[in-house]
Amino acid sequence: MTHLRLIFIALFILSLAPERSLAGQVQEILECLEESLTVDHDFSAKMVMVEEKAGQGKKKHELVYYRRDSDDSFLLVATYPSTKKGNGYLRVGDNFWVYRRNTRSFQHVNRDESVSGTNMKLETFEKKKLTELYRSDKTKNGRDLIYKDRLGDIPVYKFILYAKVKDVAYPKQIMWVRRDNFLPLKIEYFSVSGTHMLTSLYLKYTKIKGRYFWIKLLNIDEFEKGNKTVADISGISLAPLDDVIFTKPYLENLSN
C-alpha cells in the first residue's frame, strides 16, 4: 500500500472522529439552542399545515398558535376545515389536553399527540426542553459523541440524543445543527426498536428581537412512505396575551 493511500485513509478516519472542542460539546450546544429558540415575549401566529398522504391527495389545516414560554404554556386552535374548527391543544405547566368541540370534552394527552391527525406532534410547538428530556450518545469514557458534517453547503454538527423520560414522541433522534448558531436543520426520529419513523427538515427561520422562530417545517413519514406534512407559520405577533387564553374555559367558549 502506498504512502499516499495510507495518508488518505488516515485523513478519512480523522474526518469521522468526534469533535472534541468545548464548543462542540452536545450539552453546551443544546443549551445555546434552547436559549436562542426561547421566546422572551408572548407569541401568537397563524399556522397552515398541508398534509399529503399516498393515494389520498392533500388536506389543508389552519390553526392559531399562542405561546408563552415564561410559564411553559401554549395553545393551538383549529380554524379550518369546518369539521375541526374549535378543536384545540392546550399545554399548561406539565399538562397537555386535547379539546374536541363536537363532544365539548377535554382529554389528557402526552407530548407525542398528533396535531389534527398529521405527523406534527405537540412537542414540536412547546418550549424547547432538550436538556431536560434527552441525553447525548457518549463514548466509553463518558465524552459526548459528536461529528462534523455538512448539509448541502452548510457546516453542521451531528449527534444522537436518547430520551431520559418516557413522555416524548420518539425515544431516539439524530440531530444536525448549524455550527455557527446551533439552529436545528434536520432531525431523524426513531422508535424503541430502532425503526426510522420520521424526518423533520427545518426549512426556514426568522429572527425577532434576538430570538429565532422556525416558520417552515417539513415532516417526512419514513414508515409510511409518501406521507408528509408541511407547516408554515406567518403573522407573528409579540403583543401581550390575556392570561385567559391559556385556560380550558377559553377553549370551551370558542365553541359557543
N, C-alpha and C positions, 0 to 999 in steps of 0.2 A: 504494500500500500504506500503510495507516495506521500511525502511530507505535506504537499498541498491538500491532498484529500483528508489527511489527519487534522490539519488546521481547520478545514471546512466543517468537519464533523464536530470538532471541539466548539467552534463558534455557534453551530446549530444547537448543541446541547446547552450552551450558556444562554442562548436566546429563550430557551424554555424554562430556565431556572427561575424560582420565585424571586420577586423583587424584595430586597431586604432593607431598603432605606426606611427611616422613620416615617416619611411622608407616604410610604407605601403600605403601612400597617392598616389592616382592614378596620379595626376599631376606630382609628382616627378618621379614616375615610367615611365611615358610616356616621360618625358624629358631625363631620363637616356637611355631609349630605343632608342630615336631618335639620341642621341649623339653616341651611340655605333654602330648604323647602318648607320650613315652618312659617306660618302666616302670623305676623305680629298684629294684624288688624282683622276685624270681622270681614268675611269674604262672602260674596254672592255672585252667581253667574248663571248663564243658560248653558245647557248641555244637550247636544244632539248625538245620539248613538245610531249608527246604521249597522244592523245585524244581517249577515249573509249566511244562509245555510245551504249546503249542497242539495240541489234539486228543489229548493223551496223559494228561491229568489231572495229579495231584500225586504227587511222591515225597518221602519224608522221609529225611533223612540225619542221623545223630547222630555226633558226634566229641568227643574230649577234646583240649583245646588247652593246650599248655605253651609258655611263652616266657621267655627270659632275654635281656634287651637288653644286659646288661653284656658279653657275648661274642657278641652277634648270633646267637642260636640260637632255633629254635622247632621244635615237633613237633606234628603233627596226627595223631591215631589214630582211625580209624573204628570205631564200636561197633555201628552199625546202618545198613542192613539186614544180615542174616547173610551175604549174598553178598559184602559188602565189609568185614566185621568183621576187624580186624587189619591192613588196609591202612593205610599211613602216609605222611606227608610230612615230611621231615626237612631242616632247614637248620642248617648249622654253618659259621660264617665265610662264605666266598664260595660255598659248595657247597650245591646243592639236590638231594635224592634223593626218588624215589617208591619205596615198597616195596609189592610185591604178594604177599599171603600165599599165593595158590594156586601161585605159581611159586617162592616164597621167594627173590625176586631184587630187587636194587636197580637203579634206572635213574637216571642223572644227568640232571636236567632244568633248566629255567630258571624264573625267577620268573613267567613267563606261563603256567605249567602250571595247568590247571583242577583244582579240588578235587572229588573224587568225581563228575566228569563234569558239574558245574554250571558256571555262568558266574562263579563266585567264583574268583579267581586267587590263586596263592601269595603274590604281593606284597602282597595285602590283609592278610596275617597277620604280616608281618615288621615289624621296627622301621622307622619312617618314615625314608626317606632322600631326600626330595625335593630337598634342596640338592645332594646328590651325583649324583642321576640326571637332573635336569631343569634347564633354563634358562628364564627368562621371555621372553615376547614383548617386543620393545623398539621404541622409536621410531628414526628415522634417526640421531638424535644419541645413541643408546645408553641412553636412560632407559626404565625399566620402564613397560610399558603396563598400567594397572590402572584399574578403573572402580568407581564406587559403584553399587550395585544393591540390590534387595530381593527376598527370597524370602518371600512372604506378608507378614507384619508384621515380619520380621527384617531389619535393615540388614546388608548383606554387601558384601564386596569381590569383584570378579570379575576373573579374569586367565587368561591362556593360558600353558601350560607345554609345552615341547618337549624330548624326550628327548636327553640328551647321550651316552647309551650305547645299544647295541642290545638289551641284556638287560632289556627292560621289556615289560610286557603290551601297551601301546599307546604309539606314539611321540608322540602329542599328547593333551593333556587341557585342558579348560576347567574351572576350579575356582571355586566360590562358597564363601567362608569368612565366618564371622561377623566383624563389625567389632570386637566387644568382646573376644573371646578367641581369634579366628582359627581356631576349630574348623571343619573342612570340613563343609558341609551337603549339597552337591551337586557331583558331578564327571561331566562328559561325556567319553567316551573316543573317539578317532578313529584310524582306520588310516592307513597311509602315504599312501594315495590321498585321504585326507580324508573317508572314509565314517564317519558316526556309528555306532559299533558298540555302545556300552553307556552307560547312565546309572546312576550309583550315588547313592542317597539315604541319607544317614546320619540315621536317624530318631530315634535315642535314644543319649545318652551317660550315663555315670555317672562320679562323681569319687571316687577313693580316694587318701588321703594326698597330696592336692595334684595328682594327675595324672588325666587323663581317659582313659576307655576307651569305645569305641563298643560298644554292646550290642544294637543293632538296625540292620541294614543291608539295604536293598532294591536289588538289581541288576535293571535292566530291559534286556532284549535289544532293541536298536534295529534290528538287522539281520534277525533272525528274529522278527517281531512276534508278540506273545502269549506269549513265553517270559520268565520272571522267576524269581528266587531270593530268598528272604528268609532272612537269618541272624540268629539270636537267641543271645546269649551270656548265661549265667547261672552261678550258683555260683562266683563269682570268689574265688580264694584267693591270698594273697600269701605263703603259707608257703614256706620254702626248699625247693628241688627238688634231688634227688640228681643229681650230675653224670652218672650213667649213663643218665639219661633221654634225654639228647641224644646218643645213640650208635646205631650200626647194630645192635649185639648186643641192645640193649634191645628194639628193634622185632622182631627175629627171635625173641627169647624169648617175646614175646606170642603167637606162633603155636604154641607148644608145648602 
